Amino acid sequence: MLTLEEAKRYLRVDDDSEDYLIEHLIEVACEICLDVARLEDIKAIEKYPYLDIAMLYTVAYLYEHREEADHKELTLSLRALLFGVRQEGF
């Protein structure tokens, strides 16, 4: 699972003022990535290291575009990132 410290380092955030927001973005990113990859639980992250990168990308995208996020664009990018692990169906 992606930690707050990893996400903050990736986002280049030094202070603690947005920790609450970033923690929630990590949770959302996890759910979005699992949904796009059609995986059922978080344990898949251990099996597929690509999910960590996809989660970092998702957190960064949502953080940078918090006012005008284009979820279709995000989903299409994640499909490309997770193509190799994406399951055919649930």
PDB file of N, CA, C and O in Angstrom, chain B, residues numbered from 101:
ATOM      1  N   MET B 101       0.843  -1.188   0.000  1.00  0.00           N
ATOM      2  CA  MET B 101       0.000   0.000   0.000  1.00  0.00           C
ATOM      3  C   MET B 101       0.879   1.239   0.000  1.00  0.00           C
ATOM      4  O   MET B 101       1.909   1.288   0.673  1.00  0.00           O
ATOM      5  N   LEU B 102       0.474   2.202  -0.736  1.00  0.00           N
ATOM      6  CA  LEU B 102       1.171   3.473  -0.827  1.00  0.00           C
ATOM      7  C   LEU B 102       1.077   4.215   0.506  1.00  0.00           C
ATOM      8  O   LEU B 102      -0.007   4.318   1.080  1.00  0.00           O
ATOM      9  N   THR B 103       2.187   4.723   0.994  1.00  0.00           N
ATOM     10  CA  THR B 103       2.179   5.444   2.270  1.00  0.00           C
ATOM     11  C   THR B 103       2.076   6.952   2.031  1.00  0.00           C
ATOM     12  O   THR B 103       2.322   7.446   0.931  1.00  0.00           O
ATOM     13  N   LEU B 104       1.714   7.649   3.072  1.00  0.00           N
ATOM     14  CA  LEU B 104       1.629   9.107   3.016  1.00  0.00           C
ATOM     15  C   LEU B 104       2.989   9.706   2.675  1.00  0.00           C
ATOM     16  O   LEU B 104       3.076  10.637   1.874  1.00  0.00           O
ATOM     17  N   GLU B 105       4.039   9.182   3.273  1.00  0.00           N
ATOM     18  CA  GLU B 105       5.381   9.705   3.030  1.00  0.00           C
ATOM     19  C   GLU B 105       5.796   9.527   1.574  1.00  0.00           C
ATOM     20  O   GLU B 105       6.385  10.434   0.985  1.00  0.00           O
ATOM     21  N   GLU B 106       5.496   8.363   0.985  1.00  0.00           N
ATOM     22  CA  GLU B 106       5.822   8.121  -0.424  1.00  0.00           C
ATOM     23  C   GLU B 106       5.073   9.096  -1.327  1.00  0.00           C
ATOM     24  O   GLU B 106       5.642   9.662  -2.260  1.00  0.00           O
ATOM     25  N   ALA B 107       3.786   9.281  -1.033  1.00  0.00           N
ATOM     26  CA  ALA B 107       2.971  10.187  -1.844  1.00  0.00           C
ATOM     27  C   ALA B 107       3.472  11.626  -1.725  1.00  0.00           C
ATOM     28  O   ALA B 107       3.566  12.332  -2.729  1.00  0.00           O
ATOM     29  N   LYS B 108       3.793  12.062  -0.515  1.00  0.00           N
ATOM     30  CA  LYS B 108       4.289  13.425  -0.322  1.00  0.00           C
ATOM     31  C   LYS B 108       5.625  13.629  -1.015  1.00  0.00           C
ATOM     32  O   LYS B 108       5.871  14.692  -1.585  1.00  0.00           O
ATOM     33  N   ARG B 109       6.484  12.629  -0.973  1.00  0.00           N
ATOM     34  CA  ARG B 109       7.777  12.727  -1.661  1.00  0.00           C
ATOM     35  C   ARG B 109       7.551  12.843  -3.170  1.00  0.00           C
ATOM     36  O   ARG B 109       8.198  13.650  -3.837  1.00  0.00           O
ATOM     37  N   TYR B 110       6.630  12.034  -3.705  1.00  0.00           N
ATOM     38  CA  TYR B 110       6.328  12.074  -5.136  1.00  0.00           C
ATOM     39  C   TYR B 110       5.728  13.426  -5.534  1.00  0.00           C
ATOM     40  O   TYR B 110       6.044  13.965  -6.595  1.00  0.00           O
ATOM     41  N   LEU B 111       4.864  13.966  -4.676  1.00  0.00           N
ATOM     42  CA  LEU B 111       4.216  15.255  -4.942  1.00  0.00           C
ATOM     43  C   LEU B 111       5.116  16.445  -4.618  1.00  0.00           C
ATOM     44  O   LEU B 111       4.802  17.583  -4.965  1.00  0.00           O
ATOM     45  N   ARG B 112       6.227  16.174  -3.954  1.00  0.00           N
ATOM     46  CA  ARG B 112       7.145  17.213  -3.490  1.00  0.00           C
ATOM     47  C   ARG B 112       6.465  18.188  -2.538  1.00  0.00           C
ATOM     48  O   ARG B 112       6.590  19.406  -2.660  1.00  0.00           O
ATOM     49  N   VAL B 113       5.744  17.609  -1.589  1.00  0.00           N
ATOM     50  CA  VAL B 113       5.078  18.373  -0.540  1.00  0.00           C
ATOM     51  C   VAL B 113       5.904  18.203   0.729  1.00  0.00           C
ATOM     52  O   VAL B 113       6.150  17.080   1.170  1.00  0.00           O
ATOM     53  N   ASP B 114       6.330  19.317   1.314  1.00  0.00           N
ATOM     54  CA  ASP B 114       7.213  19.266   2.477  1.00  0.00           C
ATOM     55  C   ASP B 114       6.490  19.444   3.802  1.00  0.00           C
ATOM     56  O   ASP B 114       6.942  18.917   4.818  1.00  0.00           O
ATOM     57  N   ASP B 115       5.394  20.164   3.819  1.00  0.00           N
ATOM     58  CA  ASP B 115       4.728  20.428   5.095  1.00  0.00           C
ATOM     59  C   ASP B 115       3.593  19.433   5.345  1.00  0.00           C
ATOM     60  O   ASP B 115       3.301  18.576   4.511  1.00  0.00           O
ATOM     61  N   ASP B 116       2.973  19.566   6.495  1.00  0.00           N
ATOM     62  CA  ASP B 116       1.918  18.632   6.904  1.00  0.00           C
ATOM     63  C   ASP B 116       0.511  19.194   6.724  1.00  0.00           C
ATOM     64  O   ASP B 116      -0.461  18.550   7.116  1.00  0.00           O
ATOM     65  N   SER B 117       0.390  20.359   6.150  1.00  0.00           N
ATOM     66  CA  SER B 117      -0.915  21.025   6.082  1.00  0.00           C
ATOM     67  C   SER B 117      -1.931  20.299   5.207  1.00  0.00           C
ATOM     68  O   SER B 117      -3.136  20.470   5.395  1.00  0.00           O
ATOM     69  N   GLU B 118      -1.475  19.501   4.266  1.00  0.00           N
ATOM     70  CA  GLU B 118      -2.408  18.808   3.367  1.00  0.00           C
ATOM     71  C   GLU B 118      -2.395  17.288   3.554  1.00  0.00           C
ATOM     72  O   GLU B 118      -2.833  16.552   2.670  1.00  0.00           O
ATOM     73  N   ASP B 119      -1.904  16.824   4.684  1.00  0.00           N
ATOM     74  CA  ASP B 119      -1.836  15.380   4.935  1.00  0.00           C
ATOM     75  C   ASP B 119      -3.207  14.717   4.843  1.00  0.00           C
ATOM     76  O   ASP B 119      -3.346  13.638   4.267  1.00  0.00           O
ATOM     77  N   TYR B 120      -4.212  15.367   5.412  1.00  0.00           N
ATOM     78  CA  TYR B 120      -5.565  14.803   5.391  1.00  0.00           C
ATOM     79  C   TYR B 120      -6.036  14.594   3.947  1.00  0.00           C
ATOM     80  O   TYR B 120      -6.561  13.532   3.613  1.00  0.00           O
ATOM     81  N   LEU B 121      -5.851  15.585   3.112  1.00  0.00           N
ATOM     82  CA  LEU B 121      -6.237  15.498   1.702  1.00  0.00           C
ATOM     83  C   LEU B 121      -5.461  14.392   0.998  1.00  0.00           C
ATOM     84  O   LEU B 121      -6.053  13.583   0.284  1.00  0.00           O
ATOM     85  N   ILE B 122      -4.170  14.346   1.186  1.00  0.00           N
ATOM     86  CA  ILE B 122      -3.339  13.357   0.507  1.00  0.00           C
ATOM     87  C   ILE B 122      -3.692  11.939   0.950  1.00  0.00           C
ATOM     88  O   ILE B 122      -3.715  11.024   0.128  1.00  0.00           O
ATOM     89  N   GLU B 123      -3.967  11.749   2.237  1.00  0.00           N
ATOM     90  CA  GLU B 123      -4.386  10.429   2.718  1.00  0.00           C
ATOM     91  C   GLU B 123      -5.663   9.970   2.026  1.00  0.00           C
ATOM     92  O   GLU B 123      -5.788   8.803   1.655  1.00  0.00           O
ATOM     93  N   HIS B 124      -6.597  10.876   1.855  1.00  0.00           N
ATOM     94  CA  HIS B 124      -7.841  10.523   1.168  1.00  0.00           C
ATOM     95  C   HIS B 124      -7.616  10.281  -0.324  1.00  0.00           C
ATOM     96  O   HIS B 124      -8.246   9.404  -0.916  1.00  0.00           O
ATOM     97  N   LEU B 125      -6.733  11.043  -0.921  1.00  0.00           N
ATOM     98  CA  LEU B 125      -6.406  10.811  -2.330  1.00  0.00           C
ATOM     99  C   LEU B 125      -5.763   9.439  -2.524  1.00  0.00           C
ATOM    100  O   LEU B 125      -5.988   8.788  -3.544  1.00  0.00           O
ATOM    101  N   ILE B 126      -4.968   8.998  -1.554  1.00  0.00           N
ATOM    102  CA  ILE B 126      -4.374   7.655  -1.621  1.00  0.00           C
ATOM    103  C   ILE B 126      -5.464   6.595  -1.604  1.00  0.00           C
ATOM    104  O   ILE B 126      -5.411   5.641  -2.380  1.00  0.00           O
ATOM    105  N   GLU B 127      -6.445   6.750  -0.735  1.00  0.00           N
ATOM    106  CA  GLU B 127      -7.559   5.795  -0.659  1.00  0.00           C
ATOM    107  C   GLU B 127      -8.341   5.760  -1.969  1.00  0.00           C
ATOM    108  O   GLU B 127      -8.667   4.688  -2.479  1.00  0.00           O
ATOM    109  N   VAL B 128      -8.638   6.936  -2.505  1.00  0.00           N
ATOM    110  CA  VAL B 128      -9.372   7.025  -3.762  1.00  0.00           C
ATOM    111  C   VAL B 128      -8.551   6.430  -4.904  1.00  0.00           C
ATOM    112  O   VAL B 128      -9.081   5.695  -5.737  1.00  0.00           O
ATOM    113  N   ALA B 129      -7.267   6.749  -4.939  1.00  0.00           N
ATOM    114  CA  ALA B 129      -6.386   6.229  -5.989  1.00  0.00           C
ATOM    115  C   ALA B 129      -6.337   4.706  -5.953  1.00  0.00           C
ATOM    116  O   ALA B 129      -6.338   4.056  -6.998  1.00  0.00           O
ATOM    117  N   CYS B 130      -6.295   4.151  -4.774  1.00  0.00           N
ATOM    118  CA  CYS B 130      -6.279   2.695  -4.632  1.00  0.00           C
ATOM    119  C   CYS B 130      -7.545   2.093  -5.229  1.00  0.00           C
ATOM    120  O   CYS B 130      -7.472   1.142  -6.007  1.00  0.00           O
ATOM    121  N   GLU B 131      -8.681   2.628  -4.876  1.00  0.00           N
ATOM    122  CA  GLU B 131      -9.957   2.120  -5.394  1.00  0.00           C
ATOM    123  C   GLU B 131     -10.059   2.279  -6.906  1.00  0.00           C
ATOM    124  O   GLU B 131     -10.486   1.358  -7.602  1.00  0.00           O
ATOM    125  N   ILE B 132      -9.673   3.429  -7.407  1.00  0.00           N
ATOM    126  CA  ILE B 132      -9.735   3.669  -8.855  1.00  0.00           C
ATOM    127  C   ILE B 132      -8.834   2.690  -9.595  1.00  0.00           C
ATOM    128  O   ILE B 132      -9.244   2.097 -10.593  1.00  0.00           O
ATOM    129  N   CYS B 133      -7.607   2.519  -9.111  1.00  0.00           N
ATOM    130  CA  CYS B 133      -6.665   1.612  -9.782  1.00  0.00           C
ATOM    131  C   CYS B 133      -7.143   0.166  -9.740  1.00  0.00           C
ATOM    132  O   CYS B 133      -7.030  -0.555 -10.731  1.00  0.00           O
ATOM    133  N   LEU B 134      -7.673  -0.256  -8.602  1.00  0.00           N
ATOM    134  CA  LEU B 134      -8.207  -1.621  -8.517  1.00  0.00           C
ATOM    135  C   LEU B 134      -9.392  -1.796  -9.458  1.00  0.00           C
ATOM    136  O   LEU B 134      -9.533  -2.845 -10.087  1.00  0.00           O
ATOM    137  N   ASP B 135     -10.236  -0.792  -9.560  1.00  0.00           N
ATOM    138  CA  ASP B 135     -11.387  -0.866 -10.468  1.00  0.00           C
ATOM    139  C   ASP B 135     -10.943  -0.921 -11.927  1.00  0.00           C
ATOM    140  O   ASP B 135     -11.451  -1.734 -12.700  1.00  0.00           O
ATOM    141  N   VAL B 136     -10.008  -0.072 -12.303  1.00  0.00           N
ATOM    142  CA  VAL B 136      -9.550  -0.047 -13.687  1.00  0.00           C
ATOM    143  C   VAL B 136      -8.852  -1.364 -14.044  1.00  0.00           C
ATOM    144  O   VAL B 136      -9.022  -1.885 -15.146  1.00  0.00           O
ATOM    145  N   ALA B 137      -8.066  -1.894 -13.103  1.00  0.00           N
ATOM    146  CA  ALA B 137      -7.357  -3.157 -13.352  1.00  0.00           C
ATOM    147  C   ALA B 137      -8.274  -4.362 -13.178  1.00  0.00           C
ATOM    148  O   ALA B 137      -7.897  -5.491 -13.494  1.00  0.00           O
ATOM    149  N   ARG B 138      -9.477  -4.113 -12.673  1.00  0.00           N
ATOM    150  CA  ARG B 138     -10.457  -5.175 -12.413  1.00  0.00           C
ATOM    151  C   ARG B 138      -9.911  -6.204 -11.426  1.00  0.00           C
ATOM    152  O   ARG B 138     -10.041  -7.413 -11.618  1.00  0.00           O
ATOM    153  N   LEU B 139      -9.307  -5.691 -10.381  1.00  0.00           N
ATOM    154  CA  LEU B 139      -8.786  -6.530  -9.309  1.00  0.00           C
ATOM    155  C   LEU B 139      -9.673  -6.353  -8.090  1.00  0.00           C
ATOM    156  O   LEU B 139     -10.282  -5.300  -7.902  1.00  0.00           O
ATOM    157  N   GLU B 140      -9.743  -7.383  -7.265  1.00  0.00           N
ATOM    158  CA  GLU B 140     -10.707  -7.356  -6.174  1.00  0.00           C
ATOM    159  C   GLU B 140     -10.193  -6.807  -4.858  1.00  0.00           C
ATOM    160  O   GLU B 140     -10.972  -6.239  -4.092  1.00  0.00           O
ATOM    161  N   ASP B 141      -8.897  -6.957  -4.564  1.00  0.00           N
ATOM    162  CA  ASP B 141      -8.437  -6.429  -3.275  1.00  0.00           C
ATOM    163  C   ASP B 141      -7.018  -5.877  -3.343  1.00  0.00           C
ATOM    164  O   ASP B 141      -6.287  -6.063  -4.315  1.00  0.00           O
ATOM    165  N   ILE B 142      -6.674  -5.199  -2.274  1.00  0.00           N
ATOM    166  CA  ILE B 142      -5.420  -4.460  -2.184  1.00  0.00           C
ATOM    167  C   ILE B 142      -4.202  -5.386  -2.204  1.00  0.00           C
ATOM    168  O   ILE B 142      -3.101  -4.936  -2.518  1.00  0.00           O
ATOM    169  N   LYS B 143      -4.373  -6.640  -1.882  1.00  0.00           N
ATOM    170  CA  LYS B 143      -3.256  -7.586  -1.874  1.00  0.00           C
ATOM    171  C   LYS B 143      -2.644  -7.746  -3.264  1.00  0.00           C
ATOM    172  O   LYS B 143      -1.513  -8.213  -3.397  1.00  0.00           O
ATOM    173  N   ALA B 144      -3.376  -7.368  -4.278  1.00  0.00           N
ATOM    174  CA  ALA B 144      -2.872  -7.441  -5.651  1.00  0.00           C
ATOM    175  C   ALA B 144      -1.683  -6.517  -5.863  1.00  0.00           C
ATOM    176  O   ALA B 144      -0.878  -6.741  -6.767  1.00  0.00           O
ATOM    177  N   ILE B 145      -1.564  -5.487  -5.044  1.00  0.00           N
ATOM    178  CA  ILE B 145      -0.465  -4.539  -5.182  1.00  0.00           C
ATOM    179  C   ILE B 145       0.869  -5.248  -4.972  1.00  0.00           C
ATOM    180  O   ILE B 145       1.858  -4.926  -5.631  1.00  0.00           O
ATOM    181  N   GLU B 146       0.896  -6.217  -4.050  1.00  0.00           N
ATOM    182  CA  GLU B 146       2.125  -6.971  -3.806  1.00  0.00           C
ATOM    183  C   GLU B 146       2.501  -7.807  -5.030  1.00  0.00           C
ATOM    184  O   GLU B 146       3.682  -7.995  -5.320  1.00  0.00           O
ATOM    185  N   LYS B 147       1.501  -8.302  -5.739  1.00  0.00           N
ATOM    186  CA  LYS B 147       1.732  -9.144  -6.906  1.00  0.00           C
ATOM    187  C   LYS B 147       2.097  -8.321  -8.144  1.00  0.00           C
ATOM    188  O   LYS B 147       2.898  -8.756  -8.972  1.00  0.00           O
ATOM    189  N   TYR B 148       1.511  -7.142  -8.261  1.00  0.00           N
ATOM    190  CA  TYR B 148       1.707  -6.293  -9.433  1.00  0.00           C
ATOM    191  C   TYR B 148       2.319  -4.956  -9.031  1.00  0.00           C
ATOM    192  O   TYR B 148       1.585  -4.049  -8.638  1.00  0.00           O
ATOM    193  N   PRO B 149       3.631  -4.805  -9.117  1.00  0.00           N
ATOM    194  CA  PRO B 149       4.266  -3.546  -8.710  1.00  0.00           C
ATOM    195  C   PRO B 149       3.839  -2.354  -9.559  1.00  0.00           C
ATOM    196  O   PRO B 149       4.019  -1.209  -9.144  1.00  0.00           O
ATOM    197  N   TYR B 150       3.272  -2.605 -10.747  1.00  0.00           N
ATOM    198  CA  TYR B 150       2.797  -1.491 -11.588  1.00  0.00           C
ATOM    199  C   TYR B 150       1.717  -0.681 -10.878  1.00  0.00           C
ATOM    200  O   TYR B 150       1.549   0.509 -11.146  1.00  0.00           O
ATOM    201  N   LEU B 151       0.989  -1.327  -9.976  1.00  0.00           N
ATOM    202  CA  LEU B 151      -0.091  -0.626  -9.285  1.00  0.00           C
ATOM    203  C   LEU B 151       0.425   0.519  -8.429  1.00  0.00           C
ATOM    204  O   LEU B 151      -0.249   1.540  -8.291  1.00  0.00           O
ATOM    205  N   ASP B 152       1.622   0.362  -7.846  1.00  0.00           N
ATOM    206  CA  ASP B 152       2.197   1.461  -7.068  1.00  0.00           C
ATOM    207  C   ASP B 152       2.409   2.696  -7.941  1.00  0.00           C
ATOM    208  O   ASP B 152       2.085   3.812  -7.534  1.00  0.00           O
ATOM    209  N   ILE B 153       2.946   2.496  -9.123  1.00  0.00           N
ATOM    210  CA  ILE B 153       3.181   3.611 -10.045  1.00  0.00           C
ATOM    211  C   ILE B 153       1.854   4.222 -10.473  1.00  0.00           C
ATOM    212  O   ILE B 153       1.716   5.444 -10.518  1.00  0.00           O
ATOM    213  N   ALA B 154       0.887   3.381 -10.784  1.00  0.00           N
ATOM    214  CA  ALA B 154      -0.433   3.866 -11.185  1.00  0.00           C
ATOM    215  C   ALA B 154      -1.088   4.648 -10.046  1.00  0.00           C
ATOM    216  O   ALA B 154      -1.743   5.663 -10.282  1.00  0.00           O
ATOM    217  N   MET B 155      -0.910   4.178  -8.822  1.00  0.00           N
ATOM    218  CA  MET B 155      -1.485   4.898  -7.676  1.00  0.00           C
ATOM    219  C   MET B 155      -0.798   6.250  -7.485  1.00  0.00           C
ATOM    220  O   MET B 155      -1.465   7.248  -7.213  1.00  0.00           O
ATOM    221  N   LEU B 156       0.520   6.292  -7.623  1.00  0.00           N
ATOM    222  CA  LEU B 156       1.219   7.573  -7.513  1.00  0.00           C
ATOM    223  C   LEU B 156       0.751   8.541  -8.597  1.00  0.00           C
ATOM    224  O   LEU B 156       0.531   9.724  -8.335  1.00  0.00           O
ATOM    225  N   TYR B 157       0.601   8.025  -9.817  1.00  0.00           N
ATOM    226  CA  TYR B 157       0.113   8.857 -10.918  1.00  0.00           C
ATOM    227  C   TYR B 157      -1.280   9.394 -10.600  1.00  0.00           C
ATOM    228  O   TYR B 157      -1.565  10.569 -10.828  1.00  0.00           O
ATOM    229  N   THR B 158      -2.140   8.532 -10.075  1.00  0.00           N
ATOM    230  CA  THR B 158      -3.514   8.928  -9.761  1.00  0.00           C
ATOM    231  C   THR B 158      -3.553   9.971  -8.655  1.00  0.00           C
ATOM    232  O   THR B 158      -4.274  10.963  -8.758  1.00  0.00           O
ATOM    233  N   VAL B 159      -2.784   9.751  -7.602  1.00  0.00           N
ATOM    234  CA  VAL B 159      -2.727  10.728  -6.512  1.00  0.00           C
ATOM    235  C   VAL B 159      -2.254  12.078  -7.051  1.00  0.00           C
ATOM    236  O   VAL B 159      -2.839  13.115  -6.740  1.00  0.00           O
ATOM    237  N   ALA B 160      -1.199  12.062  -7.855  1.00  0.00           N
ATOM    238  CA  ALA B 160      -0.665  13.311  -8.403  1.00  0.00           C
ATOM    239  C   ALA B 160      -1.683  13.997  -9.308  1.00  0.00           C
ATOM    240  O   ALA B 160      -1.857  15.214  -9.246  1.00  0.00           O
ATOM    241  N   TYR B 161      -2.354  13.211 -10.149  1.00  0.00           N
ATOM    242  CA  TYR B 161      -3.344  13.793 -11.054  1.00  0.00           C
ATOM    243  C   TYR B 161      -4.473  14.449 -10.259  1.00  0.00           C
ATOM    244  O   TYR B 161      -4.855  15.586 -10.537  1.00  0.00           O
ATOM    245  N   LEU B 162      -5.000  13.735  -9.281  1.00  0.00           N
ATOM    246  CA  LEU B 162      -6.104  14.279  -8.487  1.00  0.00           C
ATOM    247  C   LEU B 162      -5.662  15.468  -7.638  1.00  0.00           C
ATOM    248  O   LEU B 162      -6.436  16.402  -7.427  1.00  0.00           O
ATOM    249  N   TYR B 163      -4.430  15.437  -7.155  1.00  0.00           N
ATOM    250  CA  TYR B 163      -3.896  16.543  -6.362  1.00  0.00           C
ATOM    251  C   TYR B 163      -3.726  17.799  -7.214  1.00  0.00           C
ATOM    252  O   TYR B 163      -4.114  18.894  -6.807  1.00  0.00           O
ATOM    253  N   GLU B 164      -3.147  17.629  -8.387  1.00  0.00           N
ATOM    254  CA  GLU B 164      -2.885  18.770  -9.268  1.00  0.00           C
ATOM    255  C   GLU B 164      -4.147  19.304  -9.944  1.00  0.00           C
ATOM    256  O   GLU B 164      -4.216  20.491 -10.264  1.00  0.00           O
ATOM    257  N   HIS B 165      -5.135  18.457 -10.163  1.00  0.00           N
ATOM    258  CA  HIS B 165      -6.359  18.848 -10.862  1.00  0.00           C
ATOM    259  C   HIS B 165      -7.575  18.778  -9.938  1.00  0.00           C
ATOM    260  O   HIS B 165      -8.671  18.432 -10.378  1.00  0.00           O
ATOM    261  N   ARG B 166      -7.387  19.099  -8.685  1.00  0.00           N
ATOM    262  CA  ARG B 166      -8.480  18.921  -7.716  1.00  0.00           C
ATOM    263  C   ARG B 166      -9.722  19.740  -8.039  1.00  0.00           C
ATOM    264  O   ARG B 166     -10.818  19.385  -7.605  1.00  0.00           O
ATOM    265  N   GLU B 167      -9.581  20.793  -8.769  1.00  0.00           N
ATOM    266  CA  GLU B 167     -10.737  21.624  -9.113  1.00  0.00           C
ATOM    267  C   GLU B 167     -11.373  21.235 -10.445  1.00  0.00           C
ATOM    268  O   GLU B 167     -12.568  21.456 -10.644  1.00  0.00           O
ATOM    269  N   GLU B 168     -10.592  20.658 -11.360  1.00  0.00           N
ATOM    270  CA  GLU B 168     -11.128  20.387 -12.694  1.00  0.00           C
ATOM    271  C   GLU B 168     -10.656  19.047 -13.245  1.00  0.00           C
ATOM    272  O   GLU B 168     -10.308  18.946 -14.422  1.00  0.00           O
ATOM    273  N   ALA B 169     -10.642  18.018 -12.401  1.00  0.00           N
ATOM    274  CA  ALA B 169     -10.171  16.700 -12.836  1.00  0.00           C
ATOM    275  C   ALA B 169     -11.073  16.133 -13.933  1.00  0.00           C
ATOM    276  O   ALA B 169     -12.299  16.157 -13.826  1.00  0.00           O
ATOM    277  N   ASP B 170     -10.442  15.630 -14.978  1.00  0.00           N
ATOM    278  CA  ASP B 170     -11.141  14.964 -16.075  1.00  0.00           C
ATOM    279  C   ASP B 170     -11.008  13.460 -15.839  1.00  0.00           C
ATOM    280  O   ASP B 170      -9.995  12.855 -16.191  1.00  0.00           O
ATOM    281  N   HIS B 171     -12.030  12.870 -15.247  1.00  0.00           N
ATOM    282  CA  HIS B 171     -11.957  11.470 -14.843  1.00  0.00           C
ATOM    283  C   HIS B 171     -11.897  10.518 -16.030  1.00  0.00           C
ATOM    284  O   HIS B 171     -11.357   9.417 -15.913  1.00  0.00           O
ATOM    285  N   LYS B 172     -12.434  10.921 -17.150  1.00  0.00           N
ATOM    286  CA  LYS B 172     -12.333  10.086 -18.348  1.00  0.00           C
ATOM    287  C   LYS B 172     -10.875  10.025 -18.808  1.00  0.00           C
ATOM    288  O   LYS B 172     -10.365   8.951 -19.129  1.00  0.00           O
ATOM    289  N   GLU B 173     -10.213  11.173 -18.839  1.00  0.00           N
ATOM    290  CA  GLU B 173      -8.799  11.224 -19.214  1.00  0.00           C
ATOM    291  C   GLU B 173      -7.963  10.390 -18.245  1.00  0.00           C
ATOM    292  O   GLU B 173      -7.079   9.645 -18.669  1.00  0.00           O
ATOM    293  N   LEU B 174      -8.240  10.513 -16.948  1.00  0.00           N
ATOM    294  CA  LEU B 174      -7.524   9.754 -15.934  1.00  0.00           C
ATOM    295  C   LEU B 174      -7.721   8.253 -16.145  1.00  0.00           C
ATOM    296  O   LEU B 174      -6.760   7.485 -16.092  1.00  0.00           O
ATOM    297  N   THR B 175      -8.941   7.845 -16.380  1.00  0.00           N
ATOM    298  CA  THR B 175      -9.246   6.423 -16.576  1.00  0.00           C
ATOM    299  C   THR B 175      -8.544   5.875 -17.815  1.00  0.00           C
ATOM    300  O   THR B 175      -8.005   4.769 -17.783  1.00  0.00           O
ATOM    301  N   LEU B 176      -8.546   6.636 -18.899  1.00  0.00           N
ATOM    302  CA  LEU B 176      -7.867   6.181 -20.110  1.00  0.00           C
ATOM    303  C   LEU B 176      -6.357   6.050 -19.889  1.00  0.00           C
ATOM    304  O   LEU B 176      -5.741   5.106 -20.385  1.00  0.00           O
ATOM    305  N   SER B 177      -5.768   6.975 -19.160  1.00  0.00           N
ATOM    306  CA  SER B 177      -4.341   6.891 -18.853  1.00  0.00           C
ATOM    307  C   SER B 177      -4.048   5.675 -17.982  1.00  0.00           C
ATOM    308  O   SER B 177      -3.056   4.978 -18.194  1.00  0.00           O
ATOM    309  N   LEU B 178      -4.909   5.425 -17.008  1.00  0.00           N
ATOM    310  CA  LEU B 178      -4.710   4.270 -16.132  1.00  0.00           C
ATOM    311  C   LEU B 178      -4.886   2.961 -16.889  1.00  0.00           C
ATOM    312  O   LEU B 178      -4.184   1.987 -16.619  1.00  0.00           O
ATOM    313  N   ARG B 179      -5.815   2.934 -17.828  1.00  0.00           N
ATOM    314  CA  ARG B 179      -5.964   1.722 -18.646  1.00  0.00           C
ATOM    315  C   ARG B 179      -4.670   1.419 -19.384  1.00  0.00           C
ATOM    316  O   ARG B 179      -4.260   0.262 -19.478  1.00  0.00           O
ATOM    317  N   ALA B 180      -4.033   2.445 -19.901  1.00  0.00           N
ATOM    318  CA  ALA B 180      -2.769   2.255 -20.607  1.00  0.00           C
ATOM    319  C   ALA B 180      -1.673   1.793 -19.642  1.00  0.00           C
ATOM    320  O   ALA B 180      -0.905   0.886 -19.964  1.00  0.00           O
ATOM    321  N   LEU B 181      -1.599   2.412 -18.464  1.00  0.00           N
ATOM    322  CA  LEU B 181      -0.592   2.031 -17.476  1.00  0.00           C
ATOM    323  C   LEU B 181      -0.784   0.606 -16.962  1.00  0.00           C
ATOM    324  O   LEU B 181       0.182  -0.114 -16.709  1.00  0.00           O
ATOM    325  N   LEU B 182      -2.049   0.216 -16.813  1.00  0.00           N
ATOM    326  CA  LEU B 182      -2.367  -1.076 -16.193  1.00  0.00           C
ATOM    327  C   LEU B 182      -2.746  -2.143 -17.206  1.00  0.00           C
ATOM    328  O   LEU B 182      -3.268  -3.193 -16.833  1.00  0.00           O
ATOM    329  N   PHE B 183      -2.494  -1.890 -18.466  1.00  0.00           N
ATOM    330  CA  PHE B 183      -2.879  -2.840 -19.521  1.00  0.00           C
ATOM    331  C   PHE B 183      -2.361  -4.242 -19.252  1.00  0.00           C
ATOM    332  O   PHE B 183      -3.076  -5.217 -19.487  1.00  0.00           O
ATOM    333  N   GLY B 184      -1.144  -4.361 -18.769  1.00  0.00           N
ATOM    334  CA  GLY B 184      -0.531  -5.664 -18.553  1.00  0.00           C
ATOM    335  C   GLY B 184      -1.123  -6.459 -17.408  1.00  0.00           C
ATOM    336  O   GLY B 184      -0.989  -7.683 -17.373  1.00  0.00           O
ATOM    337  N   VAL B 185      -1.780  -5.784 -16.461  1.00  0.00           N
ATOM    338  CA  VAL B 185      -2.351  -6.506 -15.305  1.00  0.00           C
ATOM    339  C   VAL B 185      -3.872  -6.523 -15.327  1.00  0.00           C
ATOM    340  O   VAL B 185      -4.500  -7.204 -14.517  1.00  0.00           O
ATOM    341  N   ARG B 186      -4.455  -5.790 -16.234  1.00  0.00           N
ATOM    342  CA  ARG B 186      -5.923  -5.668 -16.263  1.00  0.00           C
ATOM    343  C   ARG B 186      -6.561  -7.018 -16.575  1.00  0.00           C
ATOM    344  O   ARG B 186      -6.229  -7.665 -17.568  1.00  0.00           O
ATOM    345  N   GLN B 187      -7.469  -7.421 -15.721  1.00  0.00           N
ATOM    346  CA  GLN B 187      -8.173  -8.693 -15.879  1.00  0.00           C
ATOM    347  C   GLN B 187      -9.278  -8.531 -16.914  1.00  0.00           C
ATOM    348  O   GLN B 187      -9.789  -7.431 -17.123  1.00  0.00           O
ATOM    349  N   GLU B 188      -9.644  -9.641 -17.561  1.00  0.00           N
ATOM    350  CA  GLU B 188     -10.679  -9.592 -18.588  1.00  0.00           C
ATOM    351  C   GLU B 188     -12.049  -9.268 -18.014  1.00  0.00           C
ATOM    352  O   GLU B 188     -12.851  -8.610 -18.676  1.00  0.00           O
ATOM    353  N   GLY B 189     -12.324  -9.700 -16.841  1.00  0.00           N
ATOM    354  CA  GLY B 189     -13.622  -9.432 -16.215  1.00  0.00           C
ATOM    355  C   GLY B 189     -13.555  -9.750 -14.746  1.00  0.00           C
ATOM    356  O   GLY B 189     -12.583 -10.330 -14.264  1.00  0.00           O
ATOM    357  N   PHE B 190     -14.585  -9.370 -14.046  1.00  0.00           N
ATOM    358  CA  PHE B 190     -14.606  -9.592 -12.599  1.00  0.00           C
ATOM    359  C   PHE B 190     -14.946 -11.021 -12.280  1.00  0.00           C
ATOM    360  O   PHE B 190     -15.010 -11.394 -11.109  1.00  0.00           O
TER     361      PHE B 190
END
